[in-house]
Amino acid sequence: MRRLFKKGERVRSKVDGKVMEVLKYLKSNLVELKWFDLDSKEVRLKKMREDKLSKAA
């Protein structure tokens, strides 16, 4: 199982461009992320595939 990102690392979504933080790996290619929603001003959790993410600058 390859892991491109470490826990706590900042990543950018290729789909919508949001910067998120890696919480943990769920399966071999599924990552749990957290991001801050500016509209509702709260932290959200999201699960995405690892290949839809890139390292944030």
C-alpha positions as CSV (number, residue, x, y, z in Angstrom):
1,M,0.0,0.0,0.0
2,R,1.5,3.3,-1.1
3,R,1.0,6.4,1.0
4,L,1.8,9.7,-0.7
5,F,0.9,11.9,2.3
6,K,1.6,11.8,6.0
7,K,-0.8,12.5,8.8
8,G,-1.1,16.3,9.4
9,E,0.2,17.2,5.9
10,R,-1.6,19.9,3.9
11,V,-3.0,18.7,0.5
12,R,-4.9,20.4,-2.3
13,S,-7.9,18.8,-4.0
14,K,-7.6,18.5,-7.7
15,V,-11.5,18.6,-8.0
16,D,-12.3,22.0,-6.3
17,G,-8.9,23.4,-5.3
18,K,-9.6,23.4,-1.5
19,V,-6.6,23.0,0.9
20,M,-7.2,20.3,3.4
21,E,-5.3,18.5,6.1
22,V,-4.8,14.7,6.2
23,L,-6.3,13.0,9.3
24,K,-5.7,9.3,8.5
25,Y,-5.8,6.6,5.9
26,L,-9.0,4.5,5.9
27,K,-8.2,2.0,3.1
28,S,-5.4,1.5,0.6
29,N,-6.4,4.5,-1.5
30,L,-9.0,6.4,0.7
31,V,-7.9,9.3,2.9
32,E,-9.9,11.1,5.6
33,L,-9.4,14.9,5.4
34,K,-10.5,18.0,7.4
35,W,-11.1,21.5,6.0
36,F,-12.5,24.7,7.2
37,D,-15.8,25.8,5.6
38,L,-15.8,29.6,5.3
39,D,-19.5,29.9,4.6
40,S,-20.7,28.2,7.8
41,K,-17.4,28.8,9.8
42,E,-16.9,25.3,11.0
43,V,-14.5,22.4,10.4
44,R,-15.8,19.7,8.0
45,L,-14.6,16.1,7.5
46,K,-14.4,14.6,4.0
47,K,-13.2,11.3,2.5
48,M,-11.5,11.3,-0.8
49,R,-9.4,9.0,-3.0
50,E,-5.7,9.6,-2.8
51,D,-5.2,10.1,-6.5
52,K,-7.6,13.2,-6.5
53,L,-5.1,15.1,-4.2
54,S,-1.8,16.8,-4.7
55,K,0.6,18.4,-2.2
56,A,-0.2,22.0,-1.3
57,A,2.4,24.7,-2.0
